[in-house]
Amino acid sequence: MQQIDRIHFDEFHTPNYFPQNKVIISGIGSYVTDQDGKEYVDFAAGIAVNCLGHCHPELIKTLKRQSEKLWHTSNIFINEPVLELARKLTESTFADKVFFANSGAEANEAALKLARRYAFNRDSQKNEIIAFHKGFHGRTFFTVSVGGKPEYSDGFGPKPSGIKHLPFNDISAFEQTINDQTCAVILEPIQGEGGVIPATSEFLATIRSLCNKHNALLIFDEVQTGIGRTGTLYAYMLSGVVPDILTTAKGLGGGFPIGAMLTTNAIASTLTIGTHASTFGGNPLAASVANTVLSIVNNTTFLNSVREQSNKFFSGLHQINKRLNIFNDIRGLGLLIGAELSDDISETAQDLISHCFANQLLITAAGPRTLRFCPPLNIDDKAMEQGFERLEHTLSNIKNIRSL
């Protein structure tokens, strides 16, 4: 096979990505292999996407079987896998209705449009959306404008109006801002890109109460926290706060692109024929794989194992930190974990991604100073231990260099 590297990538791709200078050829379980035959421990899982690791045998079997039956029909017709998936999602959550898309951004786009349409049908002046600083909801122009990172939305012309951004977990700021013109509040139960910051229970309870008071819809963006990532099927199930709309993607397809928006009958009725659509949404290939993912993940034994592996992962990180004193904070839930670098470490999280990659470990970042760990939910002890050995080796080298 011809060797491929960053030079080839840069020759053909737009310059909005800066990947590592190696090509990943294959993967199995919690490991991937590059074009030189080097094996890497995967603590990133495609940014919380490959919830069952790489090339899970049941997902392969499902995809092969469906690929020989039906690939695509569009939403002009009905297919069996998407009906089964809608049934599973509604039976497992608060929701009555599902809209299928291809990504988390599309699911959030649908949720925001639905919230505004729902409000508009009752009061044409009720259109304000409250979101939070450092939040992330996708890369469409609407979702990136709602997201709380101006660097992602600046420079593309006039932004959609009627969006207010507040500090995350700041109850007082929220109480002072929400009003009768607020149509929706959107948040991540755990901010991912913002640094793996969990919402406090008091913050969520206050938001739910005031949304009820002001007839505003509460949207939970569970694109990253959903599908077992926090040890329950969705993170809202831990909080006791039930949203009006929930978005899900990433782990839902176990690596196959799919997204969904979940809501109630009363709210869903707003999306009348022609008000929103997706050509590929509800694709039978994607829906089939997602059905198998749900059958495996939405199981008491499996979710208990996620919580057990979470305890081990947190313990491993704390042990490394006890020896190296390199993190200010280690936080998160389940297998979505952030480790914030100490102030005396000059390297950024992006720097450390490259250093870890050189030591055959895949990690990702959550902002400039936080390492993000979101391994496959079924990661075993051996892969976890190997990953921690490579992580500690990388971090100890950083500390040694800093001490010279």
C-alpha positions as CSV (number, residue, x, y, z in Angstrom):
1,M,0.0,0.0,0.0
2,Q,1.2,3.5,-0.8
3,Q,2.4,5.4,2.3
4,I,0.1,8.3,3.1
5,D,0.9,11.2,5.4
6,R,0.0,14.7,6.3
7,I,1.5,16.0,3.0
8,H,-1.0,13.9,1.1
9,F,-3.8,15.0,3.4
10,D,-3.0,18.6,3.0
11,E,-2.9,18.3,-0.8
12,F,-6.5,17.3,-1.1
13,H,-8.3,18.5,2.1
14,T,-9.5,21.9,3.1
15,P,-7.1,23.2,5.8
16,N,-9.5,23.2,8.8
17,Y,-8.1,20.0,10.3
18,F,-4.6,19.3,11.7
19,P,-4.4,15.5,12.1
20,Q,-1.6,13.5,13.4
21,N,1.0,12.5,10.8
22,K,0.0,8.8,10.8
23,V,-2.8,7.0,9.1
24,I,-5.0,4.6,11.1
25,I,-5.6,1.5,9.1
26,S,-7.6,-0.8,11.3
27,G,-9.0,-1.2,14.8
28,I,-10.3,-4.0,17.1
29,G,-11.8,-3.4,20.5
30,S,-9.9,-0.7,22.4
31,Y,-6.9,-0.8,20.0
32,V,-6.1,0.7,16.6
33,T,-3.2,0.1,14.2
34,D,-1.4,2.5,11.9
35,Q,0.1,2.0,8.5
36,D,3.4,1.0,10.0
37,G,1.9,-1.7,12.1
38,K,2.1,0.2,15.4
39,E,-0.7,-0.6,17.8
40,Y,-2.3,2.2,19.9
41,V,-4.5,2.1,23.0
42,D,-7.7,4.1,22.3
43,F,-8.8,6.3,25.1
44,A,-10.7,8.6,22.7
45,A,-13.1,6.3,20.9
46,G,-13.6,8.7,18.0
47,I,-14.5,11.4,20.6
48,A,-17.0,9.3,22.5
49,V,-18.4,7.7,19.3
50,N,-17.1,4.1,19.2
51,C,-18.9,3.2,22.4
52,L,-18.4,-0.6,21.8
53,G,-14.9,-0.1,20.5
54,H,-13.7,-0.9,17.0
55,C,-15.2,-3.5,14.7
56,H,-17.5,-5.0,17.3
57,P,-18.6,-8.4,16.0
58,E,-22.3,-7.9,16.6
59,L,-22.2,-4.5,14.8
60,I,-20.3,-6.0,11.9
61,K,-22.9,-8.8,11.7
62,T,-25.8,-6.4,11.7
63,L,-24.3,-4.1,9.1
64,K,-23.5,-7.0,6.7
65,R,-27.0,-8.4,7.1
66,Q,-28.7,-5.1,6.5
67,S,-26.4,-4.2,3.6
68,E,-27.7,-7.2,1.7
69,K,-31.4,-6.1,2.2
70,L,-31.9,-2.4,2.0
71,W,-29.6,0.7,2.1
72,H,-31.8,3.7,1.5
73,T,-35.4,4.6,0.7
74,S,-35.8,8.3,1.9
75,N,-38.6,9.3,4.3
76,I,-41.1,9.1,1.5
77,F,-41.3,5.4,2.5
78,I,-41.1,3.5,5.8
79,N,-38.4,1.0,6.6
80,E,-38.4,-1.6,9.4
81,P,-35.1,-0.8,11.2
82,V,-36.1,2.8,11.9
83,L,-39.4,1.8,13.3
84,E,-37.7,-0.6,15.6
85,L,-35.2,2.1,16.7
86,A,-37.9,4.7,17.4
87,R,-39.8,2.2,19.5
88,K,-36.7,1.3,21.5
89,L,-35.8,4.9,22.1
90,T,-39.2,5.9,23.2
91,E,-39.7,2.9,25.4
92,S,-36.4,3.6,27.1
93,T,-36.8,7.3,27.8
94,F,-39.3,10.1,28.6
95,A,-40.0,10.6,24.9
96,D,-43.0,9.8,22.7
97,K,-41.7,10.8,19.3
98,V,-38.3,10.7,17.5
99,F,-36.8,12.6,14.6
100,F,-33.8,11.0,12.9
101,A,-30.8,12.8,11.5
102,N,-27.2,12.1,10.6
103,S,-25.3,13.8,13.4
104,G,-25.4,15.6,16.7
105,A,-25.4,19.0,15.0
106,E,-28.4,18.1,12.9
107,A,-30.2,16.7,15.9
108,N,-29.6,20.0,17.8
109,E,-30.6,22.0,14.7
110,A,-33.9,20.2,14.7
111,A,-34.3,20.7,18.5
112,L,-33.8,24.4,18.3
113,K,-36.0,24.8,15.3
114,L,-38.7,22.8,17.0
115,A,-38.5,24.9,20.2
116,R,-38.8,28.2,18.2
117,R,-41.7,26.8,16.1
118,Y,-43.5,25.5,19.2
119,A,-43.2,29.0,20.9
120,F,-44.1,30.9,17.7
121,N,-47.4,29.0,17.3
122,R,-48.4,30.3,20.7
123,D,-46.7,33.7,20.8
124,S,-44.8,35.1,17.8
125,Q,-42.6,37.3,20.0
126,K,-41.4,34.4,22.2
127,N,-38.2,33.4,20.5
128,E,-35.2,33.9,22.9
129,I,-32.8,31.0,23.5
130,I,-30.6,30.7,26.6
131,A,-27.4,28.8,26.2
132,F,-24.1,28.7,28.2
133,H,-20.5,29.9,27.8
134,K,-18.2,27.1,26.6
135,G,-21.1,25.0,25.5
136,F,-20.9,23.1,22.2
137,H,-23.9,22.0,20.1
138,G,-22.5,21.4,16.6
139,R,-21.1,23.2,13.6
140,T,-24.1,24.3,11.6
141,F,-24.4,28.1,11.7
142,F,-27.4,28.0,14.0
143,T,-25.9,25.5,16.4
144,V,-22.4,27.1,16.5
145,S,-24.1,30.4,17.2
146,V,-26.0,28.9,20.1
147,G,-22.8,27.2,21.3
148,G,-20.8,29.3,23.8
149,K,-17.5,29.5,21.9
150,P,-17.4,32.7,19.8
151,E,-14.2,31.5,18.0
152,Y,-16.3,28.9,16.3
153,S,-19.0,31.3,15.1
154,D,-17.1,34.6,14.5
155,G,-16.2,35.5,10.9
156,F,-19.1,34.0,9.1
157,G,-21.3,37.1,8.8
158,P,-24.4,38.1,10.9
159,K,-25.3,35.5,13.5
160,P,-28.8,34.4,14.3
161,S,-30.3,36.7,16.9
162,G,-32.3,36.1,20.0
163,I,-29.5,34.0,21.7
164,K,-28.2,34.8,25.2
165,H,-25.1,33.1,26.7
166,L,-24.7,32.8,30.5
167,P,-22.0,31.3,32.8
168,F,-22.5,27.6,33.3
169,N,-23.7,26.5,36.8
170,D,-24.4,30.1,37.7
171,I,-27.9,29.9,39.2
172,S,-28.1,33.7,40.0
173,A,-27.3,34.7,36.4
174,F,-29.9,32.3,35.1
175,E,-32.6,33.5,37.5
176,Q,-32.0,37.1,36.4
177,T,-32.1,36.3,32.7
178,I,-35.0,33.9,32.0
179,N,-38.3,35.6,31.2
180,D,-41.6,35.1,29.4
181,Q,-39.8,35.7,26.1
182,T,-37.5,32.7,26.6
183,C,-38.6,29.9,24.3
184,A,-35.9,27.4,25.1
185,V,-32.9,26.7,27.3
186,I,-30.2,24.3,25.9
187,L,-27.4,22.7,27.8
188,E,-25.1,19.7,28.0
189,P,-25.5,17.8,31.3
190,I,-21.7,17.6,31.2
191,Q,-20.0,20.2,29.1
192,G,-17.7,18.3,26.8
193,E,-15.7,20.8,24.7
194,G,-16.0,23.2,27.6
195,G,-13.7,21.1,29.8
196,V,-15.8,18.2,31.0
197,I,-17.8,20.2,33.5
198,P,-20.8,18.5,35.1
199,A,-23.9,20.6,35.7
200,T,-24.7,20.7,39.4
201,S,-28.0,19.2,40.6
202,E,-29.1,22.5,42.0
203,F,-28.4,24.2,38.7
204,L,-30.5,21.7,36.7
205,A,-33.3,21.7,39.2
206,T,-33.5,25.6,39.1
207,I,-33.5,25.6,35.3
208,R,-36.3,23.0,35.2
209,S,-38.4,24.9,37.7
210,L,-38.0,28.3,35.9
211,C,-38.6,26.8,32.5
212,N,-41.9,25.5,33.8
213,K,-42.7,28.9,35.2
214,H,-42.0,30.8,32.0
215,N,-43.3,28.1,29.6
216,A,-39.8,27.6,28.1
217,L,-38.7,24.3,26.7
218,L,-35.7,22.6,28.3
219,I,-33.3,20.9,25.7
220,F,-30.7,18.5,26.9
221,D,-27.9,18.0,24.4
222,E,-26.9,14.4,25.2
223,V,-24.9,13.9,22.0
224,Q,-21.8,13.1,24.0
225,T,-23.3,12.0,27.4
226,G,-25.8,9.6,26.0
227,I,-25.8,5.9,25.2
228,G,-24.3,4.7,28.5
229,R,-21.4,7.2,28.6
230,T,-22.2,8.2,32.2
231,G,-23.2,4.8,33.4
232,T,-26.9,5.2,32.6
233,L,-28.5,5.2,29.1
234,Y,-28.8,9.0,29.3
235,A,-27.3,11.4,31.8
236,Y,-30.7,13.0,32.6
237,M,-31.6,9.8,34.3
238,L,-29.0,10.5,37.0
239,S,-30.2,14.0,37.7
240,G,-33.9,13.5,38.3
241,V,-34.5,16.4,35.9
242,V,-36.4,15.4,32.7
243,P,-36.0,17.6,29.6
244,D,-38.7,18.5,27.1
245,I,-36.4,17.7,24.2
246,L,-33.2,15.5,24.1
247,T,-30.7,15.1,21.4
248,T,-28.5,12.1,20.9
249,A,-25.8,10.9,18.4
250,K,-22.1,9.9,18.7
251,G,-22.4,6.6,20.6
252,L,-25.9,5.9,19.2
253,G,-24.4,4.3,16.0
254,G,-21.3,2.9,17.6
255,G,-19.3,4.5,14.8
256,F,-22.0,4.6,12.1
257,P,-23.3,8.2,11.6
258,I,-26.7,8.8,13.1
259,G,-28.4,11.4,15.3
260,A,-31.9,11.7,16.8
261,M,-34.1,14.3,18.5
262,L,-36.5,12.9,21.2
263,T,-39.5,14.8,22.5
264,T,-43.1,14.5,23.7
265,N,-46.3,14.1,21.8
266,A,-47.5,17.7,22.6
267,I,-44.2,19.3,21.5
268,A,-43.7,17.0,18.5
269,S,-47.1,17.9,17.0
270,T,-45.6,21.3,16.1
271,L,-43.5,19.6,13.4
272,T,-46.3,19.3,10.8
273,I,-45.7,17.9,7.3
274,G,-42.9,19.9,5.5
275,T,-41.7,21.9,8.5
276,H,-38.4,19.9,8.8
277,A,-36.8,16.9,7.1
278,S,-33.6,15.0,6.4
279,T,-32.9,13.0,3.2
280,F,-30.7,10.4,5.0
281,G,-32.3,10.6,8.4
282,G,-33.6,7.2,9.4
283,N,-31.4,5.4,7.0
284,P,-31.9,1.6,7.4
285,L,-28.2,0.9,7.6
286,A,-27.7,3.4,10.4
287,A,-30.9,2.4,12.2
288,S,-30.0,-1.2,12.1
289,V,-26.6,-0.7,13.7
290,A,-28.1,1.7,16.3
291,N,-30.6,-1.0,17.2
292,T,-27.8,-3.4,17.9
293,V,-25.9,-0.8,19.9
294,L,-29.0,-0.2,22.1
295,S,-29.6,-3.9,22.6
296,I,-26.1,-4.2,24.0
297,V,-25.7,-1.0,25.9
298,N,-29.2,-0.6,27.4
299,N,-28.7,-3.5,29.7
300,T,-28.3,-3.5,33.5
301,T,-25.2,-5.7,33.5
302,F,-23.5,-3.7,30.8
303,L,-24.3,-0.3,32.4
304,N,-23.1,-1.7,35.8
305,S,-19.8,-2.6,34.1
306,V,-19.5,0.9,32.7
307,R,-19.7,2.3,36.3
308,E,-17.2,-0.3,37.5
309,Q,-14.7,0.6,34.7
310,S,-15.3,4.3,35.5
311,N,-14.2,3.7,39.1
312,K,-11.0,2.0,37.9
313,F,-10.3,4.8,35.4
314,F,-10.7,7.5,37.9
315,S,-8.5,5.6,40.4
316,G,-5.8,5.1,37.7
317,L,-5.7,8.8,36.9
318,H,-5.6,9.8,40.6
319,Q,-2.7,7.4,41.2
320,I,-0.8,8.9,38.3
321,N,-1.5,12.3,39.6
322,K,-0.4,11.3,43.1
323,R,3.0,10.4,41.7
324,L,3.4,13.2,39.2
325,N,1.2,16.1,40.6
326,I,0.4,17.1,37.0
327,F,-3.4,17.7,37.2
328,N,-5.3,20.5,39.0
329,D,-8.6,18.5,38.8
330,I,-10.0,15.2,37.6
331,R,-13.7,15.3,37.0
332,G,-16.6,13.8,35.0
333,L,-19.0,10.9,35.2
334,G,-18.9,7.4,33.9
335,L,-16.3,7.1,31.1
336,L,-16.4,10.8,30.2
337,I,-13.5,12.2,32.2
338,G,-11.5,15.4,32.1
339,A,-8.1,16.0,33.7
340,E,-7.2,19.7,33.9
341,L,-3.5,20.4,33.6
342,S,-1.6,22.0,36.5
343,D,-0.8,25.7,36.1
344,D,3.0,25.1,35.9
345,I,2.6,22.8,32.8
346,S,3.4,25.0,29.8
347,E,2.3,22.4,27.3
348,T,-1.3,22.6,26.1
349,A,-3.8,19.7,25.9
350,Q,-3.2,19.7,22.1
351,D,0.6,19.3,22.7
352,L,-0.1,16.4,25.0
353,I,-2.3,14.7,22.4
354,S,0.7,14.6,20.1
355,H,3.0,13.4,22.8
356,C,0.6,10.6,23.8
357,F,0.2,9.7,20.1
358,A,4.0,9.3,19.8
359,N,3.7,6.9,22.7
360,Q,0.9,4.9,21.0
361,L,-2.0,6.3,23.0
362,L,-5.0,8.1,21.6
363,I,-6.6,10.8,23.8
364,T,-8.4,14.0,23.0
365,A,-8.8,17.5,24.5
366,A,-11.6,19.5,26.1
367,G,-10.4,23.0,25.7
368,P,-6.8,24.3,25.9
369,R,-5.9,22.9,29.4
370,T,-8.0,19.7,29.8
371,L,-7.3,16.2,28.6
372,R,-10.5,14.3,27.8
373,F,-10.8,10.6,28.2
374,C,-13.7,8.8,26.7
375,P,-12.6,5.2,25.9
376,P,-14.9,2.5,24.6
377,L,-17.5,1.6,27.2
378,N,-16.4,-2.0,27.1
379,I,-12.7,-1.3,27.6
380,D,-11.1,-4.2,29.6
381,D,-8.6,-4.0,32.4
382,K,-5.6,-4.9,30.2
383,A,-6.2,-2.1,27.7
384,M,-6.8,0.3,30.5
385,E,-3.6,-0.6,32.3
386,Q,-1.6,-0.4,29.1
387,G,-3.1,3.0,28.4
388,F,-2.2,4.3,31.8
389,E,1.4,3.0,31.5
390,R,1.7,5.0,28.2
391,L,0.0,8.0,29.7
392,E,2.3,8.1,32.7
393,H,5.3,7.6,30.6
394,T,4.3,10.6,28.5
395,L,3.4,12.8,31.4
396,S,6.6,11.9,33.4
397,N,8.7,12.9,30.4
398,I,6.9,16.3,30.3
399,K,7.6,16.7,34.1
400,N,11.3,15.7,33.6
401,I,11.7,18.2,30.8
402,R,10.1,20.9,32.9
403,S,12.5,20.2,35.8
404,L,15.7,20.5,33.8
